[in-house]
């Protein structure tokens, strides 16, 4: 498959696996009016199977927005037992399952074997050698791994692609904008919303007037996943980058949505303050030229106001798909420090996965 960009099709049939959960509902809300994609099936665990979608989510709606009547009335399929039907109906499946990682791996592989493009929000396949983990504005070229994956597995139409962890999507784009200055060491502290745990204030009362200083597995993901995104395809696999060295502390804070990060960076060739700000304000990605429906008008937005970015004010910038940056200042230990913010269930989860699916289609990987 060449890397040439093909004209996107319209009315591409898609399905959502794990559609009843928080991220699954985000997928449904984004896809129900998407200009390219049309939801044809929703699926979840056997507990929700066989009933209308509206009934399956009636006691756990995570949004005040209504879904289309057509979707509300859709019968929920069992994600495992319904594979044959769903894979026949849908060309792309979005995965937001909340299951054992090995079980998710198996399910995603079965759908890909059946010819579906699987776009996953899960971490199960993030370190599988022939599965690309893509943040579109940074490593869209890693789509080349799809050809290797299909060859390895004997798949003609199907494939698996994954998006990275939500916590890295606030600060990694800023580091990417500054990469030509040679970041060597990074210390990052993330202040992560409760929706990242699939919770609300009602279902997580322990977070009220509290900060929880540990999120299982989050710090390792925050330190290691950027290395794979910055890696190079060598010998049919991703060879992870070796720099910068990242040290992460991840805490849960009493905020509904939005992951904020405080970052300090040491550079090989330290930039000036104006060079830092200009690099962020003028960052351009190849995705900017692809005309993808979910791409933000501006990927990185810098605020000169020292009180910004603020979670409540700025998490929804460009429909929650933009990254907010501010407070560049000298660091007495490193070189520069700054604050950044992303919406964790939009850019960091469902929205980022929909954008990734658009990229896959635009690059011509969807076969009839």
N, C-alpha and C positions, 0 to 999 in steps of 0.2 A: 504494500500500500504506500503510495507516494504521500508526501506531506502537503500536496496541493489542496487548496481550499475549494470545496464544492458548494454549490448553491444549496441552502438548507431546504428540506422538504417541509410541507405543511401537513397538519393533522396526523402527526406520527403517533400511533397508539402506544400508550405507556400504562404501567401498573405501579402501584405503591405497595411494597411489602412492609408490614409493621405499620399499617396506616392508622391504627387506633391510638398510637402513642403520641407524645408531644411533638417529636420531630416528624413523625408520619403525618400528623395533622398539618404541620407546616408545609410539607410536600404537597398535600392535597390543596391547601389554600393557594399555593403558588402556581400549581399546574392547572387548576380548574379554569383559568382564563388565559393560559399561555398561548401565544400566537403560533407555536409550532407543534406543541404536544397536546394530546387529548387522552384523558384518563378513561381507560376501558375496564379496568379491574382494580379492586382494593383487596388486600389480603392481610391476615393477621394470624394469631395462634388459634388452635382449635376451639378455645373458649369463646371466641367471637364469631366463629364460622357459621354460616347459614342464616344470619339475621341481617337486616338492613344496616347500612353504615351508621345512620342516625341513631339507631338503637344501641349499636356497639359502643358509641362514644357519648351516650346521653349523660352518663354520670362522671365523665372526665373530659369535658370540652376545655381545651386550653386557650381558646380564643373566642372573642365575642362575635367574630365574623361568621356569617352563615355560609354554608357550602351550597353549591348549586343543587336544586331539587333532584336532578338526575343522579348526582353523586350520593346525596342523602339516601336515596332509595336503592342504591346498589347493594346487592348481596355481598357480604364479606366472605371471601374464600379462605379456606385453610391453606396457609402458605406452603405446606408440604403436599397435602393431598391434591391441591389445585394446580400443581406445576404444569401438568399437560395442557389444561385449559388456558391458564394464564399465558404460558409461553406460546401458545397458538394465537392468542389474541393480541399480545403486546410485543413490540419490537425492543422496547427499553423498559427495564424494571429498576425502580429506585428502592434501595434497601435501607430501612430504618428499624430493623429487627432488634429486639432486646432479649437475647438468648445467650446461651453458652457459645463462646467464640468458635469452637470446633463445629458446633451445629450450624452456626452462621456460615462458616467456610463451606461446609457441605452443601447447604441450600444455595448459596451464590454460585457454586460450581455447577450444580445441577441445572440451574436456569441458563447459565452460559452454554452448557452442553446442548441445551434445547434450542440454542440459537439466539438467545436474548443478550443484549448489551446490558450488563449489570453495573449500575452506578451506585456505589455503596457509601453510606455515611458511617459505616462501622469500621472498627480497627482490625477486624479479623484478618484481612488480607493486606494490611499496610506494609508488611515486611516479606510478603511472598515475592520471590525473586523476579518472576515475570509479570507481576501486576504493578502497573504504574500508579503512584500516589501523586496527584497533581493539584497544585494551586494555579489555576489557569494563567494568571498574569505573571507568573514566575517561571514555570517549567512546562509550558504547553508542548514543547518538543518531546517530552517523555511519552507522548502518545505513540511514538515509534515503537514502544515496547509492546503495543497491541499486536503488531505483526509477528513479533517473536513469540508472544503468548499463544496466538492462534496456531502457529507452526508447531510449538512444543506440544500442544494439547490436541491437535487435530481438529480444531474448531474452525468452521468456515465463517459463520456469521456472529457467533457469540463471543463475548469477552467480559472481563471484569476490570473495572477501573475504580479507584477509591480516592476520596478527598482526605486531606490531613486532619489532625486533631484541631478542634475549635480554638484551643488556647494559643496556638502559635500564629493565628491569622491576624492578630492585632500587631505583633512586633516583627514577624518575619518579613512582611512587605517593606517595612521601613529599613530593615537591615539590607534587603535586596537593593533598595534605592541608593544605599551608601556603600555598596559592595566594591566599587572601584577604588575606594579609599583603603581597602584591605582590613575589614574588621577581624581582629585576632581573638579577643576575649569579650564575652558578653555576660553580664549578670542581669537577670530578669526576674521580677516578681509580678505574678499575675493575680488579679483580684477578680474572681470568677463568679458569675451569676448562678443562682440556684437552678435556673432552667437547664444549665449544663449537666445537672444531675437528674433532669427530668422531673423537677419538683416545682411546686408553687409554695407561697407562704402558708397556705392551708395544709399542704401535705408535708411541709418541713418546718414545723413550729420551733424546732431547736435553733433555727438560724436567726430568729428574732432577737434583736439587741445582742448579736453575737457574731463572731468570726471563727470559722473552723480552719485550723492551720494545716490540714492534711486532706488531700484529694487522692485516693489510691491510684497509682500508675501515672498520674498527670505530669509529674516532674520529669520522669524518664521520657515520656512522649515529647515534652516540650524541649528537651535537650537533644534528642536523637532524630526526630522526624525532619527537622530542617536539613540535616546532613543528607538525608535521602533525596529530598527535593532539590538540593543543590548538587547532587551527584551526577556523574556522567554514565552514559550507557557504554559499558565495556564488556566484551565477551558475552553478549546477550543478557546482561544483567546490569543493575544500577550499582556502580561503585560509589559508596557514600563519600561526600566531601569530608575533609579533615579539619577545616577551619570555617568559621570561628568556633572556639571552645565555648559552650553555653552552660551556665549554671543557673538553674531555675528553682524558684520557690513558688508554689501554687497554693492559694488559699481560697476558701469559699466565703463570700461576703453576702450580706442581706440586701441583694439587688435582684430584681426579677429577671432582666435580660441585660447582656452586655458584659464582655470581658475587657477589663482595663489592665494595662501593663505599665510598669515603671522599669526602664531599661538603662543600663550603663554600658558603654562600649569603649574598648581600647583598640586603636587603629595602627596599622603599619605606617600609614601616611596620613596623619591626623588632618582633617579638613578644618576650615574656618567655620564660624557660625553661619555665615551667609552661604557657604558651600553646602553645609548640612541642609539648610532650609531650601535652597535652590534644588538640590538633588531630590528632595521629597516633592516639592511643588511641580517639578518638571519631569517626574518619572513617567516614562511611556513604555507600555508593554505591547508586544505584537498582537495581543488580544484586542487592543484598542481599534485595530483595523478590521476586525472580523465581523463587526455589526451583530453582536450576540444580544438577544433581547434582555437577558438578566445582568449584563455588564453595567456597572455604574457609569454615570457620565464622567465622573472623576474618581479614580481608584484611591489616591492619597490626597487628603485635604489637610493643610497645615493651618493651625490657629495661632495668631500672634498674641491673642488674649491669654495671659498667664493662667487664667482660671479654667481654660479649656484644654483638651476635651473633657466634658462631663458626661457621665453615663446617661442620665435622663435626657439631656439635651441633644446628644450627638450620636447615640447608638443607631438611630434610624436614618442617618445621613445617606442620601441616594438609595432610599427604600431599604436601608439596612445592609447594602452591599458595598458601601464605601468604608475606608479606614480613616480614622481621625487621628491627627498627630499634633503635639504641642510641647511647649516647655523645653526646647533645646537649650541647654546651659552647660557650662564647664563642669566637669567632674573632677574633684581633687585627687581621686585615686585612679580613675580610668582617664578617658579623654573627654567624652561627651555623654550626657544623659538626657532622656526625653520621656514623655508619657504618650501612650497610644491606646486606641480603643476600637473594638469591633463588635458587631452584633453576633452573638454566639449561635443562635438558632437560625439566623438568616445567612449572612456571609459564612459563618463557621459551620453550618450544618446544611439544612435543606437548600437554601439559596445557592450556596457554593456548589452543591451537587448538581443542581439544575443547570448552573452555568457550565459546569464540567460536561454535562450531557450535550449542551448546545455546541461546545467546542468539538466533541467527538463527531457530532453530526456534520458540522461545518467542514471538518477535515476529511469527510468522506468515508468514515468507518462504518456507517450504517448501510448494510447491504439489503437489497430486496429479496 
